[in-house]
Amino acid sequence: MPRYKMVSTQVFAIFGRYTPYVEGLSIDEAFLDVTSSQRLYGSGETIARRIKDDIRNELALTCSVGVAPNKFLAKLASSKSKPDGLLVITADEASDFLGPLPVRELGGVGERGEQELARYGIATVSDLRAWPAEWLADRFGKWGMLIHDLARGIDDDPVVTDEECKSYGSESTFDSDVGDIDSLCSCLATHSQRVGKRLRAGGKLARTVTLKVKFADFDQITRARSVSQPFDGDDTIYSIACELLREIRLRMAVRLIGVSVSGLTECRQLSLFESPRGKLDQVLDSITDRFGRKGVSRGRELE
């Protein structure tokens, strides 16, 4: 892991040569907004080729790159060009490119969503486009409008740099819907640890915890709670998230659950009696950095 981190830092440094607008998704994946860099470095495709060349020449590594007008299309283009390709999707090409793809290729469409759409004969993106926005909104709510736009190559989500980050979150979609609250709390324990680790790595404290729950019928709700004392501990995030979950009436099984924190700050009033849990979180972070998630976990994360 230390070797991976070192190389990742070098790769991201190459990204930074061409644009300050870099949104890291993981140790080896990022979105780059090069809109304001094209006058200096050339077109998006030219910048992509220069980045690929720099990474190959300096680090002896390959990478796949997607160039497109928005994040959704760029990520899709990147995945289609693996392991060492470059694919450009222009705004004019997006419709023809997306049409024959299965709906599973759209962001936010998992196995359950694919099955739900199949009930109406929707298997490809072209099939999805045949249904009006009003029907998708009535049947699937916000998710319906999301896939309506993605099927047309519409994605207004901006590239968000670390400096602009206003919240940290983690969520997951289950392979099978979950109705047991203890299992849901176990999942929240894992997400709370991930969010807490990102808070501490960024030197941030938060004031608000938000719980996100999506039911089997795709109806989604969020609940939030703020506290007076800023926090960065896993225990605080987990306890508040579980409290919010237990206050919700689980009218049916859950297909997605997640937790996020906001109200970020870098300072707090010191307490006279500091809890040793902060030290424990830091120790667990260091073990996770070195050995990954399999190195250690809390008992509450186990089913």
C-alpha positions in Angstrom: 0.0 0.0 0.0 2.8 2.6 0.7 4.1 1.9 -2.8 0.7 2.3 -4.3 0.2 5.6 -2.5 3.6 6.9 -3.6 2.9 6.1 -7.3 -0.7 7.5 -7.0 0.8 10.8 -5.7 3.1 10.9 -8.8 0.2 10.2 -11.2 -2.0 12.9 -9.6 1.0 15.3 -9.8 1.0 14.8 -13.6 -2.8 15.5 -13.7 -2.0 18.8 -11.8 0.3 20.0 -14.6 -2.6 20.3 -16.9 -5.5 21.5 -14.7 -6.1 22.5 -11.0 -9.6 20.9 -11.3 -9.0 17.3 -10.3 -11.5 15.2 -8.5 -10.0 12.0 -7.1 -12.4 9.0 -7.0 -9.9 6.5 -5.7 -6.2 5.8 -5.6 -6.0 5.3 -9.4 -9.0 7.2 -10.8 -10.0 10.8 -11.2 -12.1 13.3 -13.1 -10.3 16.3 -14.7 -11.9 19.4 -15.9 -9.6 20.8 -18.7 -12.1 23.4 -20.0 -9.8 26.3 -19.1 -6.6 24.5 -20.0 -7.3 24.1 -23.7 -5.9 27.4 -24.9 -2.6 26.5 -23.3 -2.3 22.8 -23.9 -4.7 22.0 -26.8 -7.9 20.1 -27.1 -9.2 17.6 -24.5 -8.0 14.8 -26.7 -4.5 16.4 -27.0 -4.3 16.8 -23.2 -5.4 13.2 -22.7 -2.6 11.9 -25.0 0.0 14.1 -23.2 -1.1 12.8 -19.9 -0.9 9.2 -21.1 2.6 9.8 -22.6 3.8 11.5 -19.3 2.6 8.6 -17.2 4.1 6.0 -19.6 7.5 7.8 -19.9 7.9 8.8 -16.3 6.3 5.9 -14.4 6.3 3.1 -17.0 2.5 2.7 -16.5 -0.5 2.5 -18.8 -3.8 4.2 -18.2 -7.2 4.4 -19.9 -8.7 7.8 -20.6 -12.2 9.0 -21.6 -12.7 12.4 -23.0 -16.3 13.8 -23.1 -18.4 16.9 -22.3 -19.4 15.6 -18.8 -18.4 13.2 -16.0 -20.9 10.4 -16.8 -19.8 10.1 -20.5 -16.1 10.5 -19.6 -16.2 7.7 -17.1 -18.1 5.5 -19.6 -15.6 6.3 -22.3 -12.7 5.4 -19.9 -14.2 2.0 -19.0 -14.7 1.2 -22.7 -11.1 2.0 -23.5 -9.4 -0.3 -20.9 -6.7 -1.3 -20.4 -4.6 1.2 -22.3 -6.9 3.2 -24.7 -8.3 6.6 -25.3 -11.9 7.2 -26.3 -13.4 10.5 -27.2 -17.2 11.0 -27.1 -18.4 14.4 -28.4 -21.7 15.9 -27.6 -22.9 15.1 -31.1 -21.8 11.5 -30.8 -23.3 10.8 -27.4 -26.8 9.8 -28.6 -25.6 7.2 -31.1 -23.0 5.9 -28.7 -25.5 5.4 -25.8 -28.4 4.0 -27.8 -27.4 0.3 -28.2 -25.9 0.0 -24.7 -27.8 -2.0 -22.0 -29.4 0.2 -19.3 -27.0 -1.3 -16.8 -24.3 0.9 -18.3 -26.1 4.0 -16.9 -24.9 5.3 -13.6 -27.3 4.4 -10.8 -28.8 1.4 -12.5 -27.9 -1.7 -10.6 -29.2 -5.3 -10.8 -32.5 -4.4 -9.1 -33.0 -1.4 -11.3 -32.3 -3.4 -14.4 -34.9 -6.0 -13.4 -37.5 -3.3 -12.7 -37.0 -1.6 -16.0 -37.1 -5.0 -17.8 -40.7 -5.4 -16.5 -41.6 -2.7 -19.0 -39.5 -4.1 -21.9 -36.7 -1.6 -21.3 -33.4 -3.4 -22.0 -31.3 -0.8 -23.8 -30.8 2.9 -23.6 -32.8 3.4 -26.8 -35.7 1.5 -25.1 -35.5 3.8 -22.2 -35.6 6.9 -24.3 -39.0 5.8 -25.7 -40.6 6.4 -22.3 -41.6 10.0 -21.5 -40.0 11.9 -18.6 -43.4 12.2 -16.8 -43.9 8.5 -16.7 -40.4 7.8 -15.4 -40.8 10.5 -12.7 -44.2 9.1 -11.7 -43.0 5.5 -11.5 -39.5 6.0 -10.2 -39.3 9.5 -8.7 -35.9 11.2 -8.8 -34.2 8.1 -9.9 -36.4 8.0 -13.0 -35.5 11.6 -13.9 -31.8 10.8 -13.4 -31.8 7.8 -15.8 -34.0 9.9 -18.2 -31.2 12.5 -18.4 -28.3 10.0 -18.5 -29.9 8.1 -21.4 -29.6 11.4 -23.3 -26.0 12.0 -22.2 -27.1 14.8 -19.8 -25.0 15.1 -16.6 -24.6 18.5 -14.9 -22.5 17.2 -12.0 -19.4 19.4 -11.8 -15.8 18.3 -11.1 -15.3 19.0 -7.4 -11.8 19.5 -6.1 -10.7 18.6 -2.5 -10.6 22.3 -1.8 -14.3 22.7 -2.8 -15.5 19.6 -0.9 -18.3 20.5 1.4 -19.1 17.0 2.7 -17.8 13.4 2.9 -20.0 10.4 2.3 -20.1 6.7 1.7 -23.0 4.5 0.5 -23.7 1.1 -1.0 -26.4 -0.7 -3.0 -27.2 -4.2 -1.8 -27.2 -7.2 -4.1 -30.4 -8.3 -2.4 -32.8 -5.9 -0.5 -32.2 -5.9 3.3 -35.0 -5.6 5.8 -33.1 -6.4 9.0 -32.2 -3.3 11.0 -29.2 -5.0 12.7 -27.7 -5.8 9.3 -28.3 -2.2 8.2 -26.6 -0.9 11.3 -23.6 -3.2 10.5 -23.4 -1.7 7.1 -23.6 1.8 8.6 -20.6 0.9 10.8 -18.5 0.3 7.8 -19.6 3.5 6.1 -19.1 5.5 9.3 -15.5 4.3 9.4 -14.9 5.3 5.8 -16.3 8.7 6.3 -14.5 9.3 9.6 -11.2 8.3 8.0 -11.7 10.7 5.2 -12.5 13.5 7.7 -9.4 12.9 9.7 -7.2 12.5 6.5 -8.5 15.9 5.4 -7.9 17.5 8.8 -11.6 18.3 9.0 -14.4 18.2 11.6 -18.1 18.0 10.9 -21.3 19.2 12.7 -24.0 17.3 10.7 -24.6 13.6 10.0 -27.0 12.7 7.2 -28.5 9.2 6.6 -29.6 8.2 3.1 -32.0 5.3 2.6 -33.5 4.0 -0.7 -36.3 1.4 -0.4 -36.9 -1.5 -2.8 -39.5 0.6 -4.7 -36.7 3.2 -5.3 -38.3 5.8 -3.0 -35.5 7.6 -1.2 -35.4 9.5 2.0 -32.8 11.4 4.0 -32.6 12.3 7.6 -30.0 14.7 9.2 -29.0 15.7 12.7 -26.5 18.4 13.8 -24.6 18.7 17.0 -23.0 21.6 18.8 -19.6 20.1 19.2 -17.7 19.4 15.9 -16.5 15.8 15.5 -14.4 13.5 13.4 -14.8 10.2 15.3 -16.3 7.0 13.9 -18.4 6.4 17.1 -20.2 9.8 16.8 -21.0 9.3 13.1 -22.2 5.7 13.7 -24.3 6.4 16.7 -26.1 9.3 15.1 -26.6 7.4 11.9 -28.1 4.5 13.8 -30.4 6.7 15.8 -31.7 8.3 12.6 -32.2 4.8 11.1 -34.2 3.6 14.1 -36.5 6.6 13.9 -37.5 5.7 10.3 -40.4 3.4 9.7 -39.0 0.7 7.5 -42.1 0.0 5.5 -40.2 -2.3 3.1 -36.7 -3.7 2.6 -33.8 -1.4 1.8 -31.8 -1.5 -1.5 -29.3 1.3 -0.7 -28.0 2.9 2.5 -25.4 5.5 3.1 -24.1 8.2 5.5 -22.5 11.5 5.0 -21.2 14.4 7.1 -21.3 18.1 6.4 -20.8 21.5 8.1 -17.1 21.0 7.8 -14.7 23.0 9.9 -11.0 22.9 10.8 -11.2 24.0 14.4 -13.1 23.2 17.6 -13.2 24.2 21.3 -11.0 21.8 23.2 -12.7 19.7 25.9 -11.2 19.4 29.4 -11.6 15.6 29.2 -10.6 14.2 25.8 -11.8 10.7 25.0 -9.2 8.0 24.1 -11.4 7.0 21.2 -9.7 9.6 19.0 -6.4 7.9 19.5 -8.1 4.6 18.7 -9.5 6.0 15.4 -6.0 7.2 14.4 -4.5 3.8 15.2 -7.1 2.0 13.1 -6.6 4.5 10.3 -2.8 3.7 10.2 -3.5 -0.1 10.2 -6.0 0.3 7.4 -3.5 2.4 5.4 -0.9 -0.3 5.7 -2.9 -3.5 5.4 -6.2 -2.4 3.9 -9.7 -3.1 5.3 -8.8 -6.7 6.0 -6.2 -5.7 8.5 -8.6 -4.8 11.3 -12.3 -3.9 11.7 -14.7 -3.2 14.6 -17.0 -5.9 15.8 -20.1 -3.8 15.0 -19.1 -4.1 11.3 -19.6 -7.9 11.4 -23.0 -9.4 10.4 
